[in-house]
Amino acid sequence: MSRRDGLPWAGKRYAVLVDVGYLYAAAAEILLDVGSRRDYRVDAEKLISMLIERAADIMPDCELLRMYWFDAARDRVPTVDQRVIAQMEYVKVRLGNLNSRGQQKGVDAMIRTDLEQLARHRAIHEAVLLAGDEDMVPAVEIAQAYGVRIHLWGVEPLYATNQSERLVWESDTKDMLTPDELKPFFTRAGHSPAAVAAHKIAGAPMAEPTPKVPSPAAVFGQRESVAVTMTAADALEAAESAREQYVPSKNYAKGKIDSEEVRGIGEFVGHKWLLTRGVDNIADLLPGPQLPTVIDKELLVEAEKELGYSLRDHPEARIWVRDGFWERIHREFDLDIDECED
């Protein structure tokens, strides 16, 4: 084990275990008075960074092993945001199942198992547990029996409590995340800062966008990008070359292509482009859904790399990739898809 600066580490280690369902629900209730995830957006990357820094502040003599981010997804297929979180340093995403009624299944069991295993194998000496369910109590007791101290964090409620009284009793220390700490990371759906930027960029009501298909150079400026330097022929050649390295997914090996998986990859590529090329540059592609040929080829190449198989013989899947890409872009700017297609 070594520290982030590369030097050996011989001190104590700790882990941060976050019940995302509890954190999001409790924060959304006190900050926005909403209950459904469809009603709000979370800047999860910055929220996670804040939580990691907060934990480091209270345990300056210990080293972070990792953060465990316990969430849920339909059929345990990660969403675009969950895919992005999974790529963060020192963060491990654990996914339970999200049923048709929006209920999480299996998340509590995963938290208990990980906490118990970390303690049993002496992997940690301290644990920050951000949760509220009484089901955590047996795992807390077992971890404590192995010498691990449990620091329970909660979301400060408006009134009463949103954590099990027994869980509070059994933990070694207790602390609360305040509304002021959480407010920067939660916004109502349709009120993101990107929406305001989109209005300024467009210079007109979003309901009546002016269709345009800009050139790759106009979109991406001087950024180093395949879209800037490639011709359509070059992009096609790159795609053909990349296909030789593809490893088909399990679904594809069975002769099936999952539309939700493909659409999700399109969303994921859209999210990456927003991060790497900038919101302002991506805004120049609006309102869509047409992309310049070179950029469209790059989108399909990236999607095929993520999927592990070629879309050459699957025109419907190429449409799903584009649909997912535009869903992510339109969501970033709070644009209605139907309005953009008029």
TORKELUM-792312 format. One line per field, with one value per residue: residue number from 0; residue in three letters; z, y, x of N, C-alpha, C in turn. Coordinates in steps of 0.02 Angstrom, whole numbers, plus 50000, padded with zeros to 5 digits. Example, Ala and Ser with C-alpha at 12.3 -4.5 7.8 and 13.67 -1.06 7.14 Angstrom:
<pts>
seq: 0:1 $
type: ALA:SER $
nw: 50390:50354 $
nv: 49716:49888 $
nu: 50660:50642 $
caw: 50390:50357 $
cav: 49775:49947 $
cau: 50615:50684 $
cw: 50390:50394 $
cv: 49835:50002 $
cu: 50660:50645 $
</pts>
This chain:
<pts>
seq: 0:1:2:3:4:5:6:7:8:9:10:11:12:13:14:15:16:17:18:19:20:21:22:23:24:25:26:27:28:29:30:31:32:33:34:35:36:37:38:39:40:41:42:43:44:45:46:47:48:49:50:51:52:53:54:55:56:57:58:59:60:61:62:63:64:65:66:67:68:69:70:71:72:73:74:75:76:77:78:79:80:81:82:83:84:85:86:87:88:89:90:91:92:93:94:95:96:97:98:99:100:101:102:103:104:105:106:107:108:109:110:111:112:113:114:115:116:117:118:119:120:121:122:123:124:125:126:127:128:129:130:131:132:133:134:135:136:137:138:139:140:141:142:143:144:145:146:147:148:149:150:151:152:153:154:155:156:157:158:159:160:161:162:163:164:165:166:167:168:169:170:171:172:173:174:175:176:177:178:179:180:181:182:183:184:185:186:187:188:189:190:191:192:193:194:195:196:197:198:199:200:201:202:203:204:205:206:207:208:209:210:211:212:213:214:215:216:217:218:219:220:221:222:223:224:225:226:227:228:229:230:231:232:233:234:235:236:237:238:239:240:241:242:243:244:245:246:247:248:249:250:251:252:253:254:255:256:257:258:259:260:261:262:263:264:265:266:267:268:269:270:271:272:273:274:275:276:277:278:279:280:281:282:283:284:285:286:287:288:289:290:291:292:293:294:295:296:297:298:299:300:301:302:303:304:305:306:307:308:309:310:311:312:313:314:315:316:317:318:319:320:321:322:323:324:325:326:327:328:329:330:331:332:333:334:335:336:337:338:339:340:341 $
type: MET:SER:ARG:ARG:ASP:GLY:LEU:PRO:TRP:ALA:GLY:LYS:ARG:TYR:ALA:VAL:LEU:VAL:ASP:VAL:GLY:TYR:LEU:TYR:ALA:ALA:ALA:ALA:GLU:ILE:LEU:LEU:ASP:VAL:GLY:SER:ARG:ARG:ASP:TYR:ARG:VAL:ASP:ALA:GLU:LYS:LEU:ILE:SER:MET:LEU:ILE:GLU:ARG:ALA:ALA:ASP:ILE:MET:PRO:ASP:CYS:GLU:LEU:LEU:ARG:MET:TYR:TRP:PHE:ASP:ALA:ALA:ARG:ASP:ARG:VAL:PRO:THR:VAL:ASP:GLN:ARG:VAL:ILE:ALA:GLN:MET:GLU:TYR:VAL:LYS:VAL:ARG:LEU:GLY:ASN:LEU:ASN:SER:ARG:GLY:GLN:GLN:LYS:GLY:VAL:ASP:ALA:MET:ILE:ARG:THR:ASP:LEU:GLU:GLN:LEU:ALA:ARG:HIS:ARG:ALA:ILE:HIS:GLU:ALA:VAL:LEU:LEU:ALA:GLY:ASP:GLU:ASP:MET:VAL:PRO:ALA:VAL:GLU:ILE:ALA:GLN:ALA:TYR:GLY:VAL:ARG:ILE:HIS:LEU:TRP:GLY:VAL:GLU:PRO:LEU:TYR:ALA:THR:ASN:GLN:SER:GLU:ARG:LEU:VAL:TRP:GLU:SER:ASP:THR:LYS:ASP:MET:LEU:THR:PRO:ASP:GLU:LEU:LYS:PRO:PHE:PHE:THR:ARG:ALA:GLY:HIS:SER:PRO:ALA:ALA:VAL:ALA:ALA:HIS:LYS:ILE:ALA:GLY:ALA:PRO:MET:ALA:GLU:PRO:THR:PRO:LYS:VAL:PRO:SER:PRO:ALA:ALA:VAL:PHE:GLY:GLN:ARG:GLU:SER:VAL:ALA:VAL:THR:MET:THR:ALA:ALA:ASP:ALA:LEU:GLU:ALA:ALA:GLU:SER:ALA:ARG:GLU:GLN:TYR:VAL:PRO:SER:LYS:ASN:TYR:ALA:LYS:GLY:LYS:ILE:ASP:SER:GLU:GLU:VAL:ARG:GLY:ILE:GLY:GLU:PHE:VAL:GLY:HIS:LYS:TRP:LEU:LEU:THR:ARG:GLY:VAL:ASP:ASN:ILE:ALA:ASP:LEU:LEU:PRO:GLY:PRO:GLN:LEU:PRO:THR:VAL:ILE:ASP:LYS:GLU:LEU:LEU:VAL:GLU:ALA:GLU:LYS:GLU:LEU:GLY:TYR:SER:LEU:ARG:ASP:HIS:PRO:GLU:ALA:ARG:ILE:TRP:VAL:ARG:ASP:GLY:PHE:TRP:GLU:ARG:ILE:HIS:ARG:GLU:PHE:ASP:LEU:ASP:ILE:ASP:GLU:CYS:GLU:ASP $
nw: 50000:49959:49977:49901:49851:49816:49912:50038:50145:50313:50408:50478:50394:50308:50254:50153:50154:50061:50060:49927:49891:50012:50040:49927:49928:50055:50049:49937:49984:50091:50029:49906:49916:49849:49789:49691:49585:49457:49467:49501:49484:49509:49544:49545:49540:49594:49718:49773:49780:49876:49988:50007:50037:50154:50240:50247:50317:50448:50482:50482:50505:50445:50301:50151:50096:49999:49924:49936:49833:49843:49746:49638:49490:49345:49312:49352:49260:49227:49235:49134:49217:49323:49261:49236:49367:49410:49351:49426:49530:49669:49695:49708:49626:49676:49627:49659:49618:49529:49541:49448:49514:49559:49672:49774:49774:49862:49897:50032:50081:50011:50064:50198:50181:50122:50222:50329:50272:50247:50377:50432:50361:50403:50328:50348:50475:50519:50480:50380:50378:50281:50298:50341:50379:50488:50460:50445:50567:50619:50539:50577:50712:50698:50628:50724:50820:50764:50784:50715:50703:50691:50603:50594:50471:50428:50343:50383:50450:50420:50521:50661:50631:50512:50519:50583:50755:50831:50751:50762:50898:50905:50833:50833:50822:50779:50646:50547:50381:50323:50257:50191:50153:50059:49964:49846:49756:49714:49606:49540:49412:49250:49289:49279:49279:49151:49068:49072:49010:48885:48837:48823:48727:48618:48598:48578:48608:48678:48631:48498:48409:48294:48159:48118:48041:48088:48034:48072:48116:48156:48264:48358:48364:48401:48470:48509:48420:48349:48271:48219:48141:48052:47893:47816:47751:47813:47944:47924:47885:48003:48085:48027:48051:48190:48219:48207:48329:48416:48548:48564:48664:48796:48770:48633:48586:48598:48495:48513:48525:48640:48656:48756:48815:48707:48682:48804:48794:48694:48764:48859:48782:48739:48862:48892:48789:48821:48935:48890:48779:48807:48862:48792:48660:48622:48624:48503:48417:48429:48364:48333:48260:48175:48136:48083:47956:47984:48123:48162:48121:48210:48330:48315:48304:48434:48510:48465:48511:48649:48661:48608:48491:48314:48229:48099:48024:48082:48070:48146:48273:48263:48253:48382:48457:48416:48461:48600:48622:48588:48682:48799:48772:48750:48876:48952:48916:48948:48849:48756:48672:48571:48531:48473:48360:48280 $
nv: 49940:50110:50287:50427:50505:50416:50365:50240:50171:50151:50168:50190:50138:50189:50171:50238:50218:50232:50246:50277:50292:50330:50450:50533:50539:50594:50717:50779:50795:50888:50997:51024:50981:50869:50702:50604:50541:50586:50716:50796:50843:50785:50834:50724:50690:50801:50803:50681:50706:50807:50735:50643:50730:50784:50674:50650:50761:50739:50629:50644:50573:50453:50344:50346:50202:50166:50237:50171:50163:50142:50103:50088:50008:49977:49808:49800:49866:49990:50166:50314:50415:50334:50257:50354:50392:50272:50275:50361:50400:50297:50260:50145:50076:50001:49905:49879:49806:49893:49894:49884:49972:50069:50036:49998:49850:49736:49821:49858:49736:49721:49827:49787:49667:49710:49796:49707:49615:49696:49729:49602:49555:49640:49754:49885:50013:50111:50168:50264:50280:50318:50318:50261:50158:50034:49905:49905:49886:49752:49729:49836:49804:49685:49730:49816:49722:49670:49771:49888:50059:50145:50280:50367:50450:50566:50644:50803:50822:50909:50903:50793:50634:50550:50434:50271:50247:50152:50122:50242:50237:50127:50162:50232:50368:50514:50616:50754:50797:50956:51061:51172:51120:51024:51087:51146:51040:50989:51012:51067:50975:51040:51161:51181:51249:51239:51255:51390:51438:51384:51458:51584:51557:51515:51627:51642:51589:51424:51340:51364:51326:51366:51270:51200:51141:51133:51148:51030:51100:51222:51182:51120:51199:51234:51119:50966:50835:50691:50725:50848:50830:50725:50666:50615:50494:50453:50434:50327:50229:50218:50167:50041:49984:49983:49893:49767:49739:49716:49641:49541:49573:49480:49474:49502:49394:49296:49321:49430:49602:49724:49852:49950:49944:49985:50112:50171:50173:50267:50380:50385:50414:50541:50607:50600:50679:50803:50830:50827:50909:51020:51115:51230:51211:51091:51137:51201:51105:51094:51116:50979:50831:50796:50759:50823:50730:50680:50692:50612:50487:50474:50466:50342:50257:50270:50220:50087:50040:50044:49954:49838:49771:49768:49884:49882:49797:49823:49928:49979:49982:50080:50190:50188:50219:50352:50409:50393:50473:50603:50614:50630:50750:50841:50835:50894:51027:51051:51035:50998:50848:50825:50955:50992:50916:50965 $
nu: 50042:50028:50047:49960:50060:50154:50239:50282:50155:50115:50023:49857:49706:49557:49385:49253:49084:48941:48770:48684:48550:48488:48561:48533:48391:48362:48430:48370:48243:48253:48313:48248:48120:48068:48036:48061:48191:48185:48150:48256:48430:48597:48760:48863:48999:49070:49009:49051:49189:49187:49141:49245:49352:49301:49299:49436:49476:49431:49503:49650:49767:49753:49740:49646:49567:49468:49318:49156:49021:48861:48729:48583:48518:48418:48404:48534:48613:48725:48692:48723:48779:48822:48919:49015:49050:49106:49230:49304:49445:49488:49358:49230:49098:48949:48814:48645:48485:48357:48189:48031:47950:48031:48103:48243:48339:48435:48539:48565:48611:48731:48806:48817:48889:49011:49063:49078:49171:49283:49318:49341:49451:49547:49569:49539:49541:49458:49291:49186:49017:48886:48729:48561:48478:48412:48450:48585:48643:48684:48801:48879:48903:48976:49089:49142:49176:49289:49376:49358:49318:49165:49106:48968:48877:48749:48609:48562:48405:48248:48159:48120:48191:48297:48364:48395:48365:48431:48541:48610:48640:48728:48841:49009:49046:48950:48889:48828:48780:48757:48623:48682:48805:48769:48691:48756:48764:48644:48508:48351:48267:48280:48327:48464:48632:48683:48574:48545:48660:48641:48533:48593:48688:48611:48528:48394:48222:48214:48117:48101:48215:48348:48383:48541:48689:48840:49012:49145:49262:49208:49134:49222:49334:49504:49530:49611:49560:49483:49377:49412:49526:49505:49449:49295:49319:49438:49390:49303:49394:49467:49371:49350:49474:49476:49377:49433:49485:49383:49291:49157:49010:48924:48786:48787:48858:48764:48684:48604:48557:48553:48443:48433:48559:48640:48588:48620:48760:48775:48731:48832:48947:48909:48912:49049:49101:49049:49121:49255:49263:49195:49054:49011:49060:48996:48867:48857:48817:48683:48515:48511:48433:48538:48708:48867:48951:49082:49090:48984:49033:49139:49070:49005:49116:49174:49068:49061:49183:49162:49055:49108:49086:49047:48941:48908:48823:48703:48592:48485:48538:48636:48555:48502:48616:48639:48519:48532:48644:48595:48493:48567:48636:48530:48472:48570:48557:48429:48330:48184:48156:48061:48030:48150:48152:48055 $
caw: 50000:49957:49979:49834:49827:49798:49969:50075:50198:50366:50458:50477:50333:50318:50195:50157:50124:50051:50035:49884:49895:50072:50033:49877:49949:50112:50028:49893:50024:50130:49987:49850:49932:49797:49809:49635:49553:49394:49481:49519:49458:49559:49519:49587:49542:49642:49783:49797:49799:49940:50042:50018:50073:50221:50279:50258:50368:50516:50495:50448:50516:50412:50228:50120:50055:49942:49937:49906:49812:49836:49711:49604:49420:49314:49293:49370:49204:49251:49197:49110:49275:49362:49223:49247:49436:49417:49327:49472:49572:49737:49702:49682:49620:49688:49604:49670:49565:49535:49511:49407:49556:49581:49737:49772:49801:49870:49914:50103:50089:49986:50112:50256:50163:50113:50286:50367:50242:50258:50447:50444:50331:50430:50274:50372:50547:50530:50425:50378:50351:50266:50290:50392:50390:50545:50435:50449:50636:50627:50508:50620:50771:50678:50613:50788:50853:50734:50802:50670:50730:50643:50605:50558:50444:50405:50314:50434:50430:50439:50586:50681:50613:50453:50531:50636:50821:50854:50713:50793:50962:50899:50800:50880:50819:50737:50616:50499:50323:50328:50193:50158:50123:50004:49916:49781:49713:49697:49572:49510:49341:49210:49315:49285:49252:49079:49033:49065:48960:48819:48817:48802:48665:48564:48587:48559:48649:48662:48598:48427:48390:48223:48139:48083:48042:48082:48015:48131:48140:48191:48327:48406:48366:48396:48515:48477:48417:48287:48231:48186:48095:48008:47842:47822:47729:47866:48000:47906:47887:48074:48112:48002:48086:48261:48225:48212:48399:48457:48582:48572:48731:48806:48733:48561:48572:48595:48438:48534:48538:48690:48637:48812:48822:48653:48694:48860:48770:48660:48817:48890:48737:48743:48925:48885:48745:48859:48982:48858:48727:48834:48851:48741:48594:48607:48611:48433:48379:48438:48404:48313:48278:48125:48151:48026:47941:48018:48194:48168:48116:48272:48380:48305:48321:48507:48535:48450:48557:48715:48657:48594:48428:48258:48214:48027:47999:48127:48062:48200:48331:48252:48271:48455:48481:48406:48506:48667:48622:48590:48746:48849:48755:48763:48948:48978:48902:48966:48788:48742:48611:48520:48506:48431:48298:48241 $
cav: 50000:50172:50348:50456:50534:50361:50341:50185:50190:50101:50189:50162:50151:50192:50168:50275:50178:50279:50223:50332:50301:50370:50516:50573:50551:50639:50783:50808:50814:50949:51052:51038:50957:50821:50633:50562:50561:50621:50786:50834:50823:50785:50837:50671:50691:50851:50781:50629:50738:50842:50685:50616:50781:50791:50618:50660:50814:50713:50575:50666:50525:50391:50346:50319:50142:50186:50250:50124:50202:50092:50130:50036:50020:49925:49748:49814:49896:50058:50225:50355:50446:50282:50239:50407:50386:50212:50290:50406:50369:50277:50251:50082:50077:49938:49915:49834:49807:49941:49861:49925:50023:50115:50016:49967:49783:49707:49871:49851:49674:49734:49869:49745:49619:49744:49820:49648:49587:49742:49722:49534:49547:49693:49801:49953:50024:50157:50168:50314:50250:50367:50276:50274:50100:49991:49843:49911:49874:49691:49737:49883:49767:49637:49769:49839:49665:49662:49829:49945:50111:50166:50351:50371:50515:50570:50708:50840:50827:50970:50889:50723:50601:50507:50377:50225:50265:50101:50131:50298:50214:50078:50192:50261:50440:50535:50682:50770:50840:51010:51085:51216:51079:50985:51129:51157:50981:50968:51061:51042:50960:51097:51224:51174:51306:51230:51279:51462:51448:51368:51516:51638:51536:51514:51694:51638:51540:51356:51304:51377:51328:51373:51212:51213:51086:51167:51107:51007:51153:51272:51153:51102:51248:51208:51062:50906:50788:50655:50761:50906:50812:50671:50671:50560:50432:50433:50409:50261:50184:50207:50122:49974:49959:49971:49834:49706:49728:49712:49578:49547:49565:49418:49478:49498:49325:49256:49344:49482:49669:49756:49921:49994:49946:50026:50181:50195:50189:50332:50431:50388:50451:50610:50635:50609:50736:50864:50841:50836:50961:51081:51126:51281:51182:51043:51176:51219:51051:51098:51073:50910:50773:50780:50774:50820:50660:50660:50685:50553:50428:50469:50442:50270:50223:50267:50175:50018:50021:50031:49895:49779:49738:49812:49901:49888:49761:49835:49999:50001:49996:50145:50240:50190:50256:50424:50429:50400:50532:50664:50617:50658:50819:50880:50839:50942:51094:51053:51043:50946:50815:50835:51023:50996:50879:51000 $
cau: 50000:50067:50008:49950:50123:50198:50279:50251:50108:50115:49976:49790:49667:49484:49343:49191:49030:48886:48705:48665:48478:48474:48590:48497:48322:48360:48452:48320:48184:48264:48336:48204:48053:48048:48050:48082:48254:48170:48135:48315:48494:48650:48828:48889:49073:49091:48984:49096:49252:49176:49136:49312:49390:49272:49323:49507:49485:49420:49551:49712:49821:49735:49739:49586:49572:49426:49248:49109:48962:48808:48670:48544:48501:48376:48442:48604:48649:48741:48672:48779:48811:48856:48979:49064:49072:49148:49297:49339:49496:49472:49286:49204:49025:48915:48746:48590:48435:48302:48132:47986:47919:48083:48129:48309:48343:48502:48590:48584:48649:48799:48840:48835:48941:49076:49087:49101:49231:49338:49339:49365:49517:49591:49585:49528:49538:49402:49244:49133:48957:48834:48669:48511:48436:48429:48480:48657:48666:48724:48867:48916:48924:49028:49149:49169:49207:49356:49417:49347:49275:49115:49087:48905:48857:48681:48588:48526:48334:48212:48128:48123:48254:48293:48408:48374:48391:48478:48603:48644:48666:48782:48900:49057:49037:48894:48897:48775:48791:48708:48596:48730:48857:48742:48654:48788:48766:48576:48467:48289:48269:48259:48355:48536:48670:48693:48515:48554:48712:48613:48493:48637:48721:48562:48504:48324:48187:48233:48062:48104:48285:48363:48422:48603:48736:48905:49070:49183:49307:49168:49111:49274:49389:49572:49540:49638:49504:49476:49328:49443:49580:49486:49399:49246:49351:49484:49352:49278:49451:49483:49319:49363:49533:49460:49332:49473:49504:49324:49272:49084:48981:48888:48723:48800:48879:48703:48644:48556:48581:48509:48432:48448:48632:48668:48567:48660:48828:48769:48729:48898:48991:48887:48936:49121:49115:49034:49176:49320:49262:49165:48982:49000:49072:48943:48806:48855:48785:48611:48471:48511:48474:48589:48777:48912:48970:49143:49075:48941:49076:49177:49023:48994:49178:49180:49016:49081:49238:49132:49013:49149:49067:49033:48872:48904:48765:48646:48572:48442:48580:48668:48504:48497:48674:48626:48464:48560:48689:48555:48458:48613:48650:48470:48462:48618:48533:48358:48291:48135:48175:48010:48038:48209:48141:48003 $
cw: 50000:49958:49908:49807:49812:49854:50006:50130:50249:50420:50451:50412:50351:50251:50207:50120:50121:50023:49993:49886:49955:50063:49986:49902:50006:50092:49984:49932:50060:50086:49935:49862:49875:49818:49754:49605:49487:49405:49498:49486:49512:49524:49562:49593:49594:49712:49813:49819:49866:49998:50058:50057:50145:50267:50296:50313:50439:50533:50461:50455:50484:50336:50202:50080:49991:49967:49901:49895:49796:49807:49680:49532:49394:49288:49305:49310:49221:49205:49173:49169:49316:49327:49235:49318:49444:49393:49373:49513:49642:49749:49671:49683:49631:49670:49626:49613:49581:49501:49476:49448:49584:49648:49728:49806:49805:49891:49986:50115:50066:50035:50172:50240:50156:50179:50328:50339:50253:50330:50460:50418:50352:50376:50296:50448:50566:50469:50434:50344:50342:50248:50346:50413:50449:50523:50438:50517:50644:50598:50550:50681:50755:50664:50677:50826:50826:50745:50758:50704:50674:50654:50562:50536:50421:50371:50364:50413:50451:50507:50599:50663:50549:50457:50587:50702:50845:50816:50742:50858:50954:50868:50851:50881:50771:50710:50564:50442:50323:50259:50155:50123:50059:49948:49849:49732:49690:49664:49545:49437:49302:49234:49322:49256:49177:49039:49022:49011:48890:48793:48789:48735:48606:48547:48566:48604:48628:48625:48523:48404:48315:48201:48103:48089:48033:48059:48077:48160:48179:48259:48378:48406:48357:48442:48476:48478:48350:48241:48193:48130:48043:47952:47851:47804:47782:47925:47986:47909:47959:48105:48091:48039:48158:48269:48233:48284:48444:48487:48596:48644:48736:48768:48659:48542:48566:48537:48455:48541:48582:48673:48693:48824:48769:48663:48752:48841:48732:48709:48848:48847:48738:48806:48921:48842:48780:48905:48946:48808:48749:48814:48794:48670:48575:48592:48538:48389:48383:48379:48386:48275:48227:48150:48086:48017:47980:48093:48207:48166:48181:48329:48375:48322:48397:48536:48524:48496:48626:48715:48646:48533:48376:48249:48139:48000:48041:48124:48118:48262:48324:48268:48347:48486:48475:48452:48576:48673:48628:48654:48799:48835:48770:48837:48979:48971:48916:48905:48780:48675:48555:48489:48458:48364:48254:48183 $
cv: 50062:50231:50375:50487:50480:50333:50285:50211:50134:50118:50157:50181:50154:50188:50212:50236:50221:50242:50281:50345:50344:50442:50559:50590:50601:50710:50817:50831:50881:51009:51073:51017:50913:50752:50589:50587:50597:50696:50827:50804:50829:50789:50788:50673:50741:50833:50729:50659:50774:50792:50656:50667:50790:50735:50626:50712:50787:50656:50591:50616:50458:50400:50315:50256:50153:50205:50197:50161:50152:50123:50072:50057:49963:49868:49756:49838:49969:50112:50263:50385:50394:50259:50291:50403:50328:50224:50337:50367:50355:50271:50185:50084:50007:49948:49859:49840:49858:49910:49910:49979:50073:50098:49982:49899:49760:49756:49863:49790:49684:49777:49828:49699:49653:49768:49762:49620:49632:49736:49654:49525:49602:49743:49873:49954:50069:50153:50226:50282:50303:50328:50291:50215:50058:49925:49845:49889:49810:49697:49785:49845:49719:49675:49794:49783:49651:49723:49890:49995:50137:50239:50359:50442:50511:50637:50743:50850:50893:50963:50814:50693:50561:50449:50335:50244:50215:50106:50188:50276:50172:50108:50226:50337:50456:50605:50691:50813:50893:51028:51129:51176:51045:51027:51138:51100:50958:51026:51028:51026:51019:51163:51219:51235:51301:51257:51354:51477:51435:51426:51571:51621:51540:51584:51696:51587:51469:51318:51314:51382:51336:51316:51234:51153:51115:51120:51084:51061:51206:51247:51147:51147:51215:51149:51003:50853:50753:50693:50819:50883:50760:50694:50614:50494:50406:50403:50339:50210:50168:50160:50051:49943:49941:49908:49769:49689:49717:49642:49582:49537:49499:49418:49469:49427:49279:49277:49398:49549:49704:49830:49969:50000:49992:50099:50212:50212:50255:50389:50440:50427:50526:50644:50647:50670:50802:50881:50860:50893:51024:51091:51176:51253:51132:51080:51196:51165:51054:51131:50999:50894:50754:50801:50779:50750:50638:50648:50624:50489:50419:50443:50367:50230:50216:50219:50103:49995:50004:49967:49831:49741:49790:49823:49904:49856:49771:49909:50024:50018:50062:50202:50245:50228:50332:50450:50440:50461:50596:50670:50649:50732:50863:50887:50890:51013:51102:51068:50985:50916:50827:50905:51029:50962:50913:51039 $
cu: 50044:50020:50001:50014:50175:50240:50244:50206:50105:50065:49908:49754:49593:49449:49282:49138:48967:48825:48676:48590:48458:48498:48549:48426:48318:48379:48400:48258:48195:48282:48284:48132:48026:48069:48077:48146:48242:48162:48197:48378:48547:48718:48868:48965:49098:49068:49030:49163:49245:49175:49205:49355:49366:49297:49397:49520:49476:49467:49617:49769:49807:49736:49675:49602:49533:49357:49206:49043:48907:48745:48632:48530:48458:48419:48517:48646:48662:48715:48734:48816:48850:48920:49035:49093:49121:49219:49336:49390:49470:49397:49266:49128:48998:48841:48699:48541:48380:48242:48086:47951:47969:48113:48197:48308:48415:48555:48613:48627:48721:48838:48863:48892:49009:49105:49114:49166:49292:49365:49371:49436:49566:49613:49579:49529:49480:49356:49195:49073:48904:48771:48620:48471:48459:48459:48556:48685:48707:48794:48910:48944:48981:49093:49183:49203:49276:49400:49408:49300:49229:49096:49025:48891:48784:48668:48543:48453:48304:48180:48133:48191:48243:48342:48381:48406:48443:48544:48644:48677:48729:48846:48945:49054:48980:48907:48843:48802:48737:48681:48645:48785:48832:48711:48690:48782:48697:48538:48403:48300:48243:48287:48431:48571:48680:48634:48521:48605:48684:48571:48537:48669:48672:48537:48432:48290:48203:48179:48064:48177:48293:48408:48486:48648:48806:48959:49106:49228:49269:49146:49166:49335:49456:49584:49568:49585:49505:49429:49358:49489:49560:49439:49350:49277:49399:49447:49326:49334:49470:49433:49331:49422:49517:49418:49371:49489:49443:49314:49198:49062:48944:48822:48734:48820:48819:48658:48595:48592:48530:48503:48450:48523:48662:48650:48609:48732:48828:48768:48798:48948:48974:48913:49012:49138:49100:49092:49240:49321:49227:49093:48970:49009:49017:48878:48800:48825:48709:48578:48474:48448:48528:48658:48816:48939:49030:49129:49031:48983:49115:49132:49014:49057:49186:49129:49035:49137:49210:49092:49053:49127:49047:48959:48859:48840:48703:48625:48528:48482:48616:48619:48498:48556:48662:48571:48490:48604:48648:48514:48502:48626:48590:48456:48509:48592:48458:48314:48243:48150:48126:48016:48096:48200:48089:48035 $
</pts>
